[in-house]
Amino acid sequence: MKISIDREKCTACGRCVEVCAVNFAEGADGKPAVSDPPGPCVLCGHCMAVCPVDAITHTGLAGLRFDLCAKKPSYGELMALLTSRRSRREFTKKPLTEAEIEALLSAAAQAPNGLNKRNVRYTVVTDPKILKELSLAIGKQTGWLADKLDSPVWRGLFKLLWGRQIKEFEPLLPLLKPMASETLKGNDMVLYKAPCAILIHTSKHDPCGAEDAVYCGANILLAAEAMGLGACVIGFLTEPINSDRGLRKLVGLPRDHKIRTSIIVGRPRFAYTHGVLRPAPKPERIRVQT
Ligand SMILES: Cc1cc2nc3c(=O)[nH]c(=O)nc-3n(C[C@H](O)[C@H](O)[C@H](O)COP(=O)(O)O)c2cc1C
């Protein structure tokens, strides 16, 4: 990895030193210089992105494009997207194109990432047979669980096995039975007959893996909305696949990986006419006593 600064182009603005004091310092001629020896670099690209005169080259970043920033949406424009995004569960049968899937994953790749490890992986399921198999298997598992949870004996056993987790399940209980029975009847309430499911996963041992994946997923939800597609997070997909050897194999999940969030995407059958502006939460402030 080699970083260099074109001294002719450099205007000594010092921004590279401000954004990366690890690899840049003020040089003898008053212009920034690359630290010698260079420090650890996470390849974030900030040095090249901030340089107004393209004076910096970095061999570790050779594969990336550094385009001039496009005009950013205003707060109002961004809020229009955020308030009009809905979890969509009503899709046409038309599959997504490869270009659409690539565009969604490109949006995901722009998310912030702990230590910039670029560790998040995506399993994109578009095979209708596999999608159906997933829905039916999860419908069956859910029906089994819902039946068992009706019995105090089984509830007691699950409490012993899962501890607090069973409490977290409780709000879901009224949903489980109808979800399972409808799905098994062919009214898919797991994947809603979406033509595409994106499983977002990282290593089980990655300390930032859960957050990394969720930020990528959030970008996918917004990109889908901006592209006129519809998307929905499907929590019912994530843990059932993680904890079932057969389903892990069905989707080819690597052995040491864990799905952190799952999203279905498709073409909505109709548009929503209204957004939902939820009130801003009141922040909790800590007062320092003087
Ligand atoms: C962690 C998480 C899990 C979710 N799981 C499901 C799910 O399994 N099935 C489903 O239909 N919707 C699921 N949703 C979508 C929520 O129901 C939806 O976001 C919420 O009702 C608010 O609606 P909105 O997204 O349209 O604003 C999930 C959302 C999140 C964030």
The ligand as a Tripos MOL2 file, in Angstrom:
@<TRIPOS>MOLECULE
LIG
   31    33     1     0     0
SMALL
NO_CHARGES

@<TRIPOS>ATOM
      1 C1        -36.7180   -6.0810   12.7760 C.3       1 LIG1
      2 C2        -37.9700   -6.0620   11.9220 C.ar      1 LIG1
      3 C3        -38.6200   -7.2510   11.6560 C.ar      1 LIG1
      4 C4        -39.7640   -7.2510   10.8570 C.ar      1 LIG1
      5 N1        -40.3420   -8.4490   10.5360 N.ar      1 LIG1
      6 C5        -41.4460   -8.4730    9.7520 C.ar      1 LIG1
      7 C6        -42.0150   -9.7310    9.3540 C.ar      1 LIG1
      8 O1        -41.5220  -10.8030    9.6860 O.2       1 LIG1
      9 N2        -43.1200   -9.6980    8.5710 N.ar      1 LIG1
     10 C7        -43.6810   -8.5260    8.1590 C.ar      1 LIG1
     11 O2        -44.6780   -8.5730    7.4680 O.2       1 LIG1
     12 N3        -43.1500   -7.3160    8.5000 N.ar      1 LIG1
     13 C8        -42.0400   -7.2590    9.2790 C.ar      1 LIG1
     14 N4        -41.4510   -6.0430    9.5970 N.ar      1 LIG1
     15 C9        -42.0320   -4.7920    9.0900 C.3       1 LIG1
     16 C10       -42.7510   -4.0090   10.2000 C.3       1 LIG1
     17 O3        -43.9720   -4.6610   10.4750 O.3       1 LIG1
     18 C11       -42.9840   -2.5550    9.7170 C.3       1 LIG1
     19 O4        -41.7290   -1.9450    9.5540 O.3       1 LIG1
     20 C12       -43.8020   -1.7400   10.7150 C.3       1 LIG1
     21 O5        -45.0940   -2.2540   10.8390 O.3       1 LIG1
     22 C13       -43.8990   -0.2730   10.3050 C.3       1 LIG1
     23 O6        -44.4340   -0.1230    9.0110 O.3       1 LIG1
     24 P1        -43.6030    0.6390    7.8740 P.3       1 LIG1
     25 O7        -42.2900   -0.0600    7.7020 O.co2     1 LIG1
     26 O8        -44.4590    0.5790    6.6480 O.co2     1 LIG1
     27 O9        -43.3840    2.0690    8.3410 O.co2     1 LIG1
     28 C14       -40.2930   -6.0140   10.3620 C.ar      1 LIG1
     29 C15       -39.6070   -4.8330   10.6270 C.ar      1 LIG1
     30 C16       -38.4490   -4.8480   11.3710 C.ar      1 LIG1
     31 C17       -37.6830   -3.5630   11.5910 C.3       1 LIG1
@<TRIPOS>BOND
     1     1     2 1
     2     2     3 ar
     3     2    30 ar
     4     3     4 ar
     5     4     5 ar
     6     4    28 ar
     7     5     6 ar
     8     6     7 ar
     9     6    13 1
    10     7     8 2
    11     7     9 ar
    12     9    10 ar
    13    10    11 2
    14    10    12 ar
    15    12    13 ar
    16    13    14 ar
    17    14    15 1
    18    14    28 ar
    19    15    16 1
    20    16    17 1
    21    16    18 1
    22    18    19 1
    23    18    20 1
    24    20    21 1
    25    20    22 1
    26    22    23 1
    27    23    24 1
    28    24    25 2
    29    24    26 1
    30    24    27 1
    31    28    29 ar
    32    29    30 ar
    33    30    31 1
@<TRIPOS>SUBSTRUCTURE
     1 LIG1         1 GROUP 0 **** ****
